[in-house]
């Protein structure tokens, strides 16, 4: 009975590792595609409005940061509450700082 539980547990762990590896590969390839799309947007900037290109690149960057945090920094795993708190608090401070500086530049 104990051998069956151990074997079953090992099989589940192998499947989980296999699934995690697939997620890593999909995320990695997605980030490469997003980077190529950003370069193509800049390459074809003569045909596209600059504000649209900036919005597109920033959107791709935000998606890439989310992928980096959740898959490569393992924030999707359990028991990562404190690191997540610090990372998202820092992101909030950066967001508020950027908005403040952009607002100051637009006002003056």
C-alpha positions in Angstrom: 0.0 0.0 0.0 2.8 2.4 0.9 4.6 1.7 -2.4 1.5 2.5 -4.4 1.1 5.8 -2.6 4.7 6.7 -3.1 4.5 5.7 -6.8 1.3 7.6 -7.3 2.8 10.7 -5.5 5.9 10.5 -7.7 3.8 10.3 -10.8 1.8 13.3 -9.8 5.0 15.3 -9.1 6.4 14.3 -12.5 3.2 15.5 -14.2 3.3 18.8 -12.3 6.9 19.4 -13.3 6.1 18.6 -16.9 3.1 21.0 -16.8 5.3 23.7 -15.2 7.9 23.2 -17.9 5.3 23.6 -20.6 4.1 26.9 -18.9 7.7 28.2 -18.8 8.2 27.4 -22.5 4.9 29.0 -23.5 5.7 32.1 -21.4 9.2 32.3 -22.8 8.0 32.0 -26.4 5.2 34.6 -25.8 7.7 37.1 -24.4 9.9 36.6 -27.5 6.9 37.2 -29.7 5.9 40.3 -27.7 9.4 41.7 -28.1 9.4 41.1 -31.9 6.0 42.8 -32.1 7.4 45.8 -30.2 10.3 46.0 -32.6 8.0 45.7 -35.6 5.8 48.4 -34.3 8.8 50.7 -34.1 10.0 49.6 -37.5 6.7 50.5 -39.1 6.3 53.8 -37.2 5.9 55.7 -40.5 2.5 54.0 -41.1 1.3 54.1 -37.4 0.5 56.9 -35.1 3.2 57.5 -32.4 0.7 57.5 -29.6 -0.6 54.1 -30.7 2.9 52.7 -30.9 3.7 54.0 -27.4 0.5 52.5 -26.0 1.1 49.2 -27.7 4.7 48.9 -26.4 3.7 49.8 -22.9 0.9 47.3 -23.0 3.3 44.6 -24.2 5.7 45.6 -21.4 3.1 45.3 -18.7 2.1 41.8 -20.0 5.7 40.8 -20.0 6.3 42.0 -16.5 3.2 40.0 -15.3 4.6 36.9 -17.0 8.0 37.4 -15.5 6.6 37.8 -12.0 4.1 35.0 -12.1 6.0 32.3 -13.9 9.7 33.0 -13.6 9.6 34.6 -10.1 7.2 31.9 -8.9 4.6 34.3 -7.6 1.9 31.9 -8.8 3.0 29.3 -6.2 1.6 29.1 -2.7 3.3 30.7 0.3 4.7 33.7 -1.6 2.5 36.3 0.1 5.2 38.5 1.6 7.4 38.7 -1.5 4.2 39.5 -3.5 3.3 42.2 -1.1 6.7 43.9 -1.4 6.8 43.5 -5.2 3.3 44.9 -5.7 3.9 47.7 -3.1 7.0 48.7 -5.1 5.0 48.6 -8.3 2.4 50.9 -6.8 5.1 53.4 -5.7 6.6 53.3 -9.1 3.2 53.8 -10.8 2.3 56.8 -8.5 5.8 58.3 -9.1 5.5 58.0 -12.9 2.0 59.5 -12.8 3.2 62.4 -10.6 6.1 63.2 -13.0 3.9 62.9 -16.1 1.3 65.2 -14.5 4.0 67.7 -13.5 5.4 67.8 -17.1 1.9 68.2 -18.6 1.0 71.1 -16.2 4.2 73.1 -16.9 
